[in-house]
Amino acid sequence: MIIIRKFQPQDFQWVIDIERKVFNEHDPYLYMQFYETYPETFIVAEINGFVVGYVAGFLAKEGVGRVFSLAVHPSYQNRNVGGSLLKEIIEIFRSMGVVEIILEVRSGNVKARRFYARHRFSQIGIKEKYYNDAENACLMKLEIK
């Protein structure tokens, strides 16, 4: 059973481990800053006492939520963990009065782009050389009511 809950400081090492396995792009302490600055929109997925995924988001401006990072440990992918996290952050944003959610995903990450498309996100643009290795990002948006 997947338990979705708010991030707690004791989850830090789990989140860093997942980030390194999935992306290995961000300074680990950025996630502690997320917890301190945006505690309402930093959530984790837990299975059998293990944190297996997370999503970190924030209010970009009034009415606009931004998903900064969503990752699931490779051993737990394709088990609806990512979908559960995404649905929860959408509901949290909705309760905050958000009407659209934006995010970036690597152009070459076809699996992630399909995942977001299945959850009704649409590609609305490209950010050229967005990532440290100069890969482009697809800008995606979900309009919610």
Summary of the structure (lengths in Angstrom):
residues: 145
radius of gyration: 14.3
end to end distance: 28.7
largest distance: 40.4
contacts: 428
relative contact order: 0.15
helix: 37%
strand: 36%
